[in-house]
């Protein structure tokens, strides 16, 4: 019996030794085969039997240059993860990217780059993203991506919000942002994107907002947005777009309500430039270099509510500029180089200017004092719109060489116009618009950015210019323009403003007297006196 007990005890000792040695072998093997930069778990870890590494439970003091803070640290329990990439980052081939599958239920993921070199994160971690099919929101910030490669966001069929801000992105490859049926918002602002080709955005049927502001975009291919038929807001502000826009750039954007192209280098609005945007409600063209707007520049925009043309280089506006903008409620043409603002231009919006819900801003222009501005005085009396009335009442103009007499400001009377809106003798009809456009182009000399390239707002007036209030002008004293006489009557084309204004009154109304400069009037009287004496 004692011998048997000794035998059992011996076997127990042998078994214990074998178990101890095997445990040491397993531990050593785990360390030997450990993937570089990935922590090995202790034996009492719940996941010790698994080879999967939980990215939400990485120790900070390791060789890994990546750390994630999650709302839940247990495997596949997290729904939100904020990851920091630091030092030299993790290379594309690093095994750590494959371990993101340990949190495949995450719906919101952010990569914050806090590296010391441009290599900290120089690519979209597609391998990690492909293992997270539940993602709804993805943000990468302060990386140095350079090029977003094709199919960079493959397998993210449920992604709704993609933000790639401040990542020094220069190029968007073919289908780089594509094939995401639920994607609704894409933010690519504050990068260095140079162009948009027509094969970047594909199969994004739910996309509503696209922000590409603060880039270096100088070229947009025709049809670049053609597949974005549900897009409602497009922001291309603070880029380097130049010249005149083609309507074909906006093909397919049949649902866009807001287009922001502020602070580019656009020089001209051509005919039907935005006609593809049939649902457009707000158009922002502020702070460009726009010198001319074609008479049909804003045609095809029946839903337009807000139009912002402030801080450009406009010298004149065509009489058709505001035609058929039936829902317009806000127009801003402040701080341009407009020499006049005729009744022919504002006639399509005249009733709105009397409405208290309409906003019309035009201060800071280079108006020349002549009879074409007299409509402002009458409308200032009639309108119930306080903003419009204030704008009209404080409007100023500068005297020029075409003023009657010697241009002495003391001769101006502080009275209003005598007969309604009249005073169209300033001669700023369609012919004058063409002349002003030609003169402006000639003065600029055809340079790429023209005189406006100096930057800053256009100066409303020269420093030594003497200004007077438009409210001091009337039909007896306003400086007129010499007009060609046809049968002793002003040429109709040179008097289009008065004709348009009078057309809004009853047929029985007495027409306002023509505004002529003293020289032609005196000459006519002199001829009539001579003829009467001869007879």
C-alpha positions as CSV (number, residue, x, y, z in Angstrom):
1,X,0.0,0.0,0.0
2,X,2.8,2.4,0.9
3,X,4.5,1.5,-2.4
4,X,1.4,2.4,-4.3
5,X,1.2,5.7,-2.5
6,X,4.8,6.5,-3.3
7,X,4.1,5.6,-7.0
8,X,1.1,8.0,-7.2
9,X,3.0,10.8,-5.6
10,X,5.9,10.3,-8.1
11,X,3.5,10.6,-11.0
12,X,1.9,13.7,-9.6
13,X,5.4,15.3,-9.3
14,X,6.2,14.3,-12.9
15,X,2.8,15.7,-14.1
16,X,3.3,19.0,-12.3
17,X,6.7,19.4,-13.9
18,X,5.4,18.7,-17.4
19,X,2.5,21.2,-16.9
20,X,5.0,23.8,-15.7
21,X,7.3,23.3,-18.6
22,X,4.5,23.3,-21.2
23,X,3.1,26.6,-19.7
24,X,6.5,28.1,-20.1
25,X,6.7,26.9,-23.7
26,X,3.4,28.4,-24.6
27,X,4.3,31.7,-23.0
28,X,7.6,31.9,-24.8
29,X,6.0,30.9,-28.1
30,X,3.4,33.7,-27.7
31,X,6.2,36.3,-27.1
32,X,8.2,34.9,-30.0
33,X,5.3,35.1,-32.4
34,X,3.9,38.4,-31.2
35,X,3.2,40.9,-34.0
36,X,5.5,43.9,-33.8
37,X,4.1,46.8,-31.9
38,X,1.0,44.9,-30.6
39,X,0.8,44.1,-26.9
40,X,0.6,40.5,-25.6
41,X,-2.1,39.8,-23.0
42,X,-1.5,38.4,-19.6
43,X,-2.6,34.8,-18.8
44,X,-5.5,36.0,-16.7
45,X,-6.8,38.1,-19.5
46,X,-10.3,37.0,-20.6
47,X,-9.1,37.0,-24.2
48,X,-5.9,35.0,-23.5
49,X,-7.1,32.1,-25.6
50,X,-7.8,34.3,-28.6
51,X,-5.3,35.7,-31.1
52,X,-7.5,38.8,-31.7
53,X,-6.2,42.0,-30.2
54,X,-8.8,44.5,-28.8
55,X,-8.0,48.0,-30.2
56,X,-10.0,49.5,-27.4
57,X,-7.8,47.9,-24.7
58,X,-4.3,48.7,-26.0
59,X,-1.8,49.7,-23.4
60,X,-0.4,53.2,-23.8
61,X,3.2,52.2,-22.9
62,X,4.0,50.0,-25.9
63,X,5.7,50.4,-29.3
64,X,2.4,51.0,-31.0
65,X,1.9,54.6,-32.2
66,X,-1.8,54.4,-31.9
67,X,-4.2,54.6,-29.0
68,X,-8.0,54.4,-29.0
69,X,-10.4,55.6,-26.4
70,X,-13.8,53.9,-26.6
71,X,-17.1,54.1,-24.8
72,X,-16.8,50.4,-24.1
73,X,-13.5,48.5,-23.8
74,X,-14.9,45.0,-24.2
75,X,-14.5,43.3,-27.5
76,X,-17.2,44.2,-30.0
77,X,-19.0,46.2,-27.3
78,X,-17.9,49.7,-28.3
79,X,-20.1,52.0,-30.5
80,X,-17.7,55.1,-30.5
81,X,-14.0,55.2,-30.8
82,X,-11.6,58.2,-30.8
83,X,-8.1,57.1,-32.0
84,X,-4.9,59.1,-31.8
85,X,-2.0,58.5,-34.2
86,X,1.2,59.9,-32.9
87,X,5.0,59.9,-33.3
88,X,5.8,58.3,-36.7
89,X,2.5,56.6,-36.9
90,X,1.8,53.0,-38.1
91,X,2.8,52.0,-41.6
92,X,0.1,50.8,-44.1
93,X,1.3,47.2,-43.6
94,X,1.2,47.3,-39.8
95,X,-0.8,44.4,-38.3
96,X,-2.6,46.8,-36.0
97,X,-5.0,48.0,-38.7
98,X,-6.3,44.4,-39.0
99,X,-7.2,44.4,-35.3
100,X,-10.0,47.0,-35.8
101,X,-12.2,44.0,-36.5
102,X,-12.3,43.5,-32.7
103,X,-14.7,46.4,-32.6
104,X,-16.8,45.7,-35.7
105,X,-19.9,47.4,-34.1
106,X,-18.4,50.9,-33.8
107,X,-20.7,53.4,-35.5
108,X,-18.6,56.6,-34.9
109,X,-14.8,56.6,-35.5
110,X,-12.4,59.5,-35.4
111,X,-8.7,59.5,-36.2
112,X,-6.8,62.5,-34.7
113,X,-3.2,62.9,-35.9
114,X,-0.7,64.3,-33.5
115,X,2.5,63.3,-35.2
116,X,5.9,64.8,-35.6
117,X,6.3,64.0,-39.3
118,X,4.3,64.0,-42.5
119,X,4.4,60.2,-42.4
120,X,2.4,59.9,-39.2
121,X,-0.7,59.1,-41.2
122,X,-0.3,59.5,-45.0
123,X,-3.1,57.3,-46.2
124,X,-6.7,56.5,-45.6
125,X,-6.6,53.3,-43.4
126,X,-8.9,51.3,-45.7
127,X,-7.9,48.0,-44.2
128,X,-9.2,49.0,-40.8
129,X,-12.3,50.6,-42.2
130,X,-13.3,47.5,-44.1
131,X,-13.6,45.6,-40.8
132,X,-16.1,48.1,-39.4
133,X,-19.3,47.8,-41.6
134,X,-21.5,49.5,-39.0
135,X,-19.8,52.9,-39.3
136,X,-22.2,55.8,-39.7
137,X,-19.7,58.7,-39.0
138,X,-16.0,58.8,-39.9
139,X,-13.6,61.7,-39.4
140,X,-9.9,62.0,-40.1
141,X,-8.2,65.3,-39.2
142,X,-4.7,66.7,-39.4
143,X,-3.3,63.8,-41.5
144,X,-1.1,64.2,-44.5
145,X,-3.0,62.0,-46.9
146,X,-2.0,63.6,-50.3
147,X,-4.1,61.4,-52.5
148,X,-7.4,59.7,-51.6
149,X,-7.0,56.5,-53.5
150,X,-9.8,54.6,-55.4
151,X,-12.4,52.8,-53.3
152,X,-10.8,54.2,-50.1
153,X,-14.0,53.7,-48.2
154,X,-15.1,50.3,-49.6
155,X,-17.5,48.2,-47.5
156,X,-18.9,51.3,-45.7
157,X,-22.4,50.9,-47.1
158,X,-24.0,52.4,-44.0
159,X,-21.7,55.5,-43.7
160,X,-23.7,58.7,-43.5
161,X,-21.2,61.4,-42.6
162,X,-17.6,61.6,-44.0
163,X,-15.3,64.4,-42.8
164,X,-11.7,64.7,-44.1
165,X,-10.8,68.2,-42.9
166,X,-7.2,69.6,-42.8
167,X,-5.5,66.5,-44.2
168,X,-3.5,68.2,-47.0
169,X,-5.4,66.3,-49.6
170,X,-4.2,67.3,-53.1
171,X,-5.9,64.7,-55.4
172,X,-9.1,62.7,-55.4
173,X,-8.6,59.6,-57.4
174,X,-11.2,57.9,-59.6
175,X,-14.1,56.5,-57.5
176,X,-12.4,57.7,-54.3
177,X,-15.7,58.8,-52.8
178,X,-18.1,56.4,-54.3
179,X,-20.5,53.4,-53.9
180,X,-21.9,54.5,-50.5
181,X,-25.7,54.3,-50.8
182,X,-26.4,56.0,-47.5
183,X,-23.8,58.8,-47.5
184,X,-25.4,62.2,-46.8
185,X,-22.7,64.6,-45.9
186,X,-19.1,64.9,-47.3
187,X,-16.8,67.5,-45.8
188,X,-13.4,68.1,-47.7
189,X,-12.7,71.6,-46.5
190,X,-9.4,73.2,-45.7
191,X,-7.3,70.9,-47.9
192,X,-5.2,71.5,-51.0
193,X,-7.4,69.8,-53.7
194,X,-6.5,71.3,-57.1
195,X,-9.2,69.9,-59.4
196,X,-12.4,67.9,-59.5
197,X,-12.6,65.3,-62.4
198,X,-15.9,63.8,-63.5
199,X,-15.1,60.3,-62.1
200,X,-14.6,61.1,-58.4
201,X,-18.2,61.0,-57.1
202,X,-20.2,57.9,-58.2
203,X,-23.3,56.2,-56.8
204,X,-24.0,58.4,-53.9
205,X,-27.8,58.5,-54.2
206,X,-28.4,60.0,-50.8
207,X,-25.8,62.7,-50.7
208,X,-27.3,66.0,-49.5
209,X,-24.3,68.3,-48.7
210,X,-20.9,68.6,-50.2
211,X,-18.4,71.0,-48.7
212,X,-15.2,71.6,-50.6
213,X,-14.3,75.1,-49.3
214,X,-10.8,76.4,-48.6
215,X,-9.0,74.4,-51.2
216,X,-7.0,75.2,-54.3
217,X,-9.6,74.1,-56.9
218,X,-9.0,75.8,-60.2
219,X,-10.6,73.3,-62.5
220,X,-14.0,71.5,-62.4
221,X,-14.7,69.0,-65.2
222,X,-18.0,69.2,-67.0
223,X,-20.4,66.7,-65.4
224,X,-18.2,66.4,-62.2
225,X,-21.4,66.4,-60.1
226,X,-23.7,64.8,-62.6
227,X,-24.6,61.8,-60.4
228,X,-25.4,63.9,-57.3
229,X,-29.0,64.4,-58.2
230,X,-30.2,64.6,-54.5
231,X,-27.5,67.2,-53.5
232,X,-29.0,70.2,-51.8
233,X,-26.0,72.3,-50.8
234,X,-22.6,72.7,-52.6
235,X,-19.9,74.9,-51.0
236,X,-17.0,75.8,-53.3
237,X,-16.0,79.0,-51.5
238,X,-12.4,80.2,-51.1
239,X,-10.9,78.3,-54.0
240,X,-9.1,79.5,-57.2
241,X,-11.9,79.2,-59.8
242,X,-11.3,81.8,-62.6
243,X,-12.9,83.1,-65.8
244,X,-16.5,82.4,-66.7
245,X,-18.4,79.4,-65.4
246,X,-20.0,76.9,-67.8
247,X,-23.5,75.7,-67.1
248,X,-22.3,72.2,-67.8
249,X,-20.2,72.1,-64.7
250,X,-23.5,71.9,-62.8
251,X,-25.1,69.1,-64.8
252,X,-27.2,66.8,-62.7
253,X,-27.6,69.2,-59.7
254,X,-31.3,69.5,-60.1
255,X,-31.9,69.5,-56.3
256,X,-29.3,72.1,-55.2
257,X,-30.8,74.9,-53.1
258,X,-27.7,76.6,-52.0
259,X,-24.5,77.3,-54.0
260,X,-21.6,79.1,-52.4
261,X,-18.8,80.3,-54.6
262,X,-17.6,83.2,-52.5
263,X,-14.0,84.3,-52.6
264,X,-12.9,82.8,-55.9
265,X,-11.4,84.6,-58.9
266,X,-14.5,84.5,-61.1
267,X,-14.5,87.3,-63.7
268,X,-17.8,86.9,-65.6
269,X,-21.3,85.4,-65.3
270,X,-22.2,84.1,-68.7
271,X,-25.6,83.5,-70.2
272,X,-27.6,80.7,-68.5
273,X,-24.6,80.0,-66.2
274,X,-26.8,78.5,-63.5
275,X,-29.7,77.3,-65.5
276,X,-29.1,73.7,-64.5
277,X,-29.8,74.6,-60.9
278,X,-33.6,74.7,-61.3
279,X,-34.2,74.5,-57.5
280,X,-31.6,77.0,-56.5
281,X,-32.7,79.3,-53.6
282,X,-29.4,81.0,-52.6
283,X,-26.5,82.0,-54.8
284,X,-23.4,83.5,-53.2
285,X,-20.9,85.1,-55.6
286,X,-19.5,87.6,-53.1
287,X,-15.8,88.6,-53.1
288,X,-14.9,87.6,-56.6
289,X,-13.5,89.6,-59.6
290,X,-16.8,89.7,-61.5
291,X,-16.8,92.6,-64.0
292,X,-19.8,91.6,-66.1
293,X,-23.0,89.8,-65.7
294,X,-24.8,88.7,-68.9
295,X,-28.4,89.8,-69.2
296,X,-29.4,86.2,-69.0
297,X,-26.8,85.3,-66.4
298,X,-29.5,84.4,-63.8
299,X,-32.1,83.1,-66.1
300,X,-33.7,79.7,-65.3
301,X,-33.8,80.3,-61.6
302,X,-37.5,80.6,-60.7
303,X,-36.9,79.7,-57.0
304,X,-34.0,82.0,-56.3
305,X,-34.5,83.8,-52.9
306,X,-31.1,85.3,-52.2
307,X,-28.5,86.7,-54.6
308,X,-25.2,88.0,-53.3
309,X,-22.9,89.9,-55.7
310,X,-21.2,92.1,-53.1
311,X,-17.5,93.0,-53.3
312,X,-16.9,92.4,-57.0
313,X,-15.9,94.7,-59.9
314,X,-19.2,95.3,-61.6
315,X,-19.3,98.6,-63.5
316,X,-22.9,98.3,-64.8
317,X,-25.9,96.0,-64.7
318,X,-28.0,95.0,-67.7
319,X,-31.7,95.9,-67.6
320,X,-32.5,92.1,-67.8
321,X,-30.3,91.1,-64.8
322,X,-33.2,90.7,-62.3
323,X,-35.8,89.6,-64.9
324,X,-38.0,86.6,-63.9
325,X,-36.6,86.2,-60.4
326,X,-40.1,85.9,-59.2
327,X,-39.2,84.7,-55.7
328,X,-36.2,86.9,-55.0
329,X,-36.2,88.4,-51.4
330,X,-32.6,89.5,-51.0
331,X,-30.1,91.2,-53.4
332,X,-26.7,92.5,-52.3
333,X,-24.6,94.4,-54.8
334,X,-22.6,96.5,-52.3
335,X,-19.0,97.5,-52.8
336,X,-18.8,97.2,-56.6
337,X,-17.7,99.8,-59.1
338,X,-21.2,100.6,-60.4
339,X,-21.4,104.0,-62.1
340,X,-25.2,104.0,-62.1
341,X,-28.2,102.0,-61.0
342,X,-30.9,102.7,-63.5
343,X,-34.7,102.3,-63.3
344,X,-34.4,99.8,-66.1
345,X,-32.4,97.5,-63.9
346,X,-34.7,97.7,-60.8
347,X,-38.0,97.8,-62.7
348,X,-38.4,94.0,-62.6
349,X,-38.2,94.1,-58.8
350,X,-40.0,97.5,-58.2
351,X,-43.0,96.1,-56.4
352,X,-40.7,94.1,-54.1
353,X,-38.7,97.2,-53.2
354,X,-42.0,98.6,-51.8
355,X,-42.4,95.4,-49.7
356,X,-41.2,95.4,-46.1
357,X,-39.9,91.8,-46.4
358,X,-37.4,92.6,-49.2
359,X,-33.8,93.5,-48.7
360,X,-31.8,95.5,-51.3
361,X,-28.2,96.6,-50.5
362,X,-26.2,98.7,-52.9
363,X,-24.1,101.1,-50.9
364,X,-20.3,101.5,-51.6
365,X,-20.5,102.0,-55.4
366,X,-19.1,104.7,-57.6
367,X,-22.4,106.3,-58.8
368,X,-22.0,109.3,-61.0
369,X,-24.4,112.1,-60.4
370,X,-26.9,112.3,-63.3
371,X,-30.6,112.0,-63.9
372,X,-30.6,108.2,-64.1
373,X,-30.6,108.1,-60.3
374,X,-33.7,110.2,-59.8
375,X,-35.9,107.2,-59.4
376,X,-34.3,106.7,-56.0
377,X,-35.8,109.9,-54.6
378,X,-39.4,109.0,-55.5
379,X,-39.1,105.4,-54.4
380,X,-37.7,106.6,-51.0
381,X,-41.0,108.5,-50.5
382,X,-43.3,105.7,-51.6
383,X,-41.7,102.5,-50.1
384,X,-42.8,101.1,-46.7
385,X,-39.6,99.1,-46.6
386,X,-37.4,100.8,-43.9
387,X,-34.2,99.1,-45.1
388,X,-34.7,100.1,-48.7
389,X,-35.8,103.6,-47.7
390,X,-32.6,104.0,-45.6
391,X,-30.5,102.8,-48.5
392,X,-32.1,105.2,-50.9
393,X,-32.1,108.2,-48.6
394,X,-28.4,107.8,-47.8
395,X,-27.2,107.1,-51.4
396,X,-24.4,109.3,-52.6
397,X,-22.9,110.1,-56.0
398,X,-19.9,111.9,-57.3
399,X,-19.8,114.8,-59.8
400,X,-18.0,114.2,-63.1
401,X,-17.0,116.0,-66.3
402,X,-20.5,115.5,-67.8
403,X,-22.1,117.7,-65.2
404,X,-23.9,120.8,-66.5
405,X,-22.4,124.2,-66.1
406,X,-19.2,124.4,-64.1
407,X,-20.3,121.6,-61.7
408,X,-20.5,123.9,-58.7
409,X,-22.0,122.0,-55.9
410,X,-23.6,125.2,-54.5
411,X,-26.0,125.2,-57.4
412,X,-27.6,122.0,-56.3
413,X,-31.1,122.4,-54.8
414,X,-32.2,120.3,-51.9
415,X,-35.5,119.3,-53.5
416,X,-37.0,116.1,-54.8
417,X,-38.0,115.3,-58.4
418,X,-40.9,117.2,-59.8
419,X,-42.9,114.7,-61.7
420,X,-42.8,111.1,-60.5
421,X,-39.8,109.0,-61.3
422,X,-38.8,110.6,-64.7
423,X,-35.4,111.9,-65.6
424,X,-34.2,109.1,-67.8
425,X,-32.0,111.4,-69.8
426,X,-28.9,109.9,-68.2
427,X,-28.6,107.6,-71.2
428,X,-27.8,104.3,-69.3
429,X,-29.8,101.9,-71.4
430,X,-28.5,98.7,-72.9
431,X,-26.2,100.7,-75.1
432,X,-24.6,102.3,-72.1
433,X,-24.2,98.9,-70.4
434,X,-22.2,97.6,-73.4
435,X,-20.1,100.8,-73.5
436,X,-19.3,100.5,-69.8
437,X,-18.4,96.8,-70.1
438,X,-16.1,97.6,-73.1
439,X,-14.5,100.5,-71.3
440,X,-13.9,98.4,-68.2
441,X,-12.3,95.6,-70.2
442,X,-10.1,98.0,-72.0
443,X,-9.0,99.7,-68.8
444,X,-8.1,96.4,-67.2
445,X,-6.0,95.5,-70.1
446,X,-7.0,91.8,-70.3
447,X,-4.9,90.7,-67.4
448,X,-5.7,87.4,-65.8
449,X,-7.0,89.0,-62.6
450,X,-7.1,92.6,-63.8
451,X,-6.7,95.6,-61.6
452,X,-8.6,93.9,-58.9
453,X,-5.7,91.5,-58.2
454,X,-4.4,94.0,-55.7
455,X,-6.8,92.5,-53.3
456,X,-9.2,94.1,-50.8
457,X,-12.5,95.8,-51.4
458,X,-12.9,98.1,-54.4
459,X,-12.6,101.6,-53.2
460,X,-16.1,103.3,-53.5
461,X,-14.6,106.7,-54.4
462,X,-11.3,108.4,-54.8
463,X,-10.1,110.1,-51.6
464,X,-10.4,113.6,-53.1
465,X,-13.8,113.0,-54.7
466,X,-16.6,115.3,-53.5
467,X,-19.8,113.5,-52.8
468,X,-23.3,114.7,-52.7
469,X,-26.5,113.0,-51.6
470,X,-28.7,111.6,-54.5
471,X,-31.6,113.1,-52.6
472,X,-30.4,116.6,-53.6
473,X,-30.9,115.9,-57.3
474,X,-34.0,116.9,-59.2
475,X,-34.9,117.2,-62.8
476,X,-33.9,120.9,-63.0
477,X,-30.5,120.5,-61.4
478,X,-29.3,117.0,-62.1
479,X,-26.3,116.8,-64.5
480,X,-27.6,115.4,-67.8
481,X,-25.9,113.7,-70.7
482,X,-25.9,115.3,-74.1
483,X,-28.2,113.2,-76.3
484,X,-28.5,112.8,-80.0
485,X,-31.6,114.5,-81.3
486,X,-33.9,112.9,-83.8
487,X,-36.6,115.3,-84.9
488,X,-35.7,117.5,-81.9
489,X,-36.5,114.5,-79.6
490,X,-34.1,112.4,-77.5
491,X,-33.1,109.2,-79.1
492,X,-35.4,106.5,-77.6
493,X,-32.5,104.1,-77.0
494,X,-30.8,106.7,-74.9
495,X,-33.9,107.4,-72.9
496,X,-34.9,103.9,-72.0
497,X,-35.0,104.5,-68.3
498,X,-37.7,107.1,-68.5
499,X,-39.7,105.1,-71.0
500,X,-39.6,102.0,-68.7
501,X,-40.6,104.0,-65.6
502,X,-43.5,105.7,-67.4
503,X,-44.7,102.4,-68.6
504,X,-45.5,101.5,-65.0
505,X,-48.0,104.4,-64.7
506,X,-51.4,104.9,-66.3
507,X,-51.5,105.8,-70.0
508,X,-53.1,109.1,-69.0
509,X,-50.3,110.2,-66.8
510,X,-48.4,113.3,-68.0
511,X,-44.9,112.3,-69.0
512,X,-42.0,113.7,-67.0
513,X,-40.0,116.4,-68.7
514,X,-36.9,115.3,-70.4
515,X,-33.6,115.9,-68.6
516,X,-31.3,117.8,-71.0
517,X,-28.1,119.6,-70.4
518,X,-28.2,123.4,-70.9
519,X,-26.1,123.5,-74.1
520,X,-28.5,121.6,-76.4
521,X,-31.5,123.4,-74.9
522,X,-30.0,126.9,-75.5
523,X,-28.9,125.8,-79.0
524,X,-32.5,124.7,-79.8
525,X,-34.0,128.0,-78.5
526,X,-31.4,130.0,-80.5
527,X,-32.3,128.2,-83.7
528,X,-36.0,128.7,-83.1
529,X,-35.5,132.5,-82.5
530,X,-33.5,132.9,-85.7
531,X,-36.1,131.0,-87.7
532,X,-38.9,133.1,-86.3
533,X,-37.1,136.3,-87.2
534,X,-36.5,135.2,-90.8
535,X,-40.1,134.3,-91.2
